[in-house]
Amino acid sequence: MYETEKWIHVTIDFGNCKRLGDLHDELKQKLHLPDFYGRNLDALWDSITGIMYTPAYILIRGAKKVPADLCPTVEKMIGIFKRAEIMYGDVRIQVEE
């Protein structure tokens, strides 16, 4: 496990998300993103790599509870977090099954 004593801990729970907007609302709220957050995958990348507070330990819950039509988007969102983890090192992600 990662040393996260000085890191912020954020839990993102997609379990109650029924629409695409709900996913982005959850991200905006939990990551404390500004009102100008673009609510799309490019904006998520920009937010993770330049707007949100880091270092951050991100726990994602409820990814398998979203409606089937949202599953590809959730997987892409998780992929964005994983890419940021690899490229920058100041974001750590764990996905709860």
Buried (B, 14 or more C-beta within 10 A) or exposed (E): EEEEEEBBEBEBBBEEBEEBEBBBBBBBEBBEBEEEBEBEBEBBBBBBBEBBEBBBBBBBBBBEBBEEEBEEBBEEBBEBBEBBBEEEEBBBBBBEE
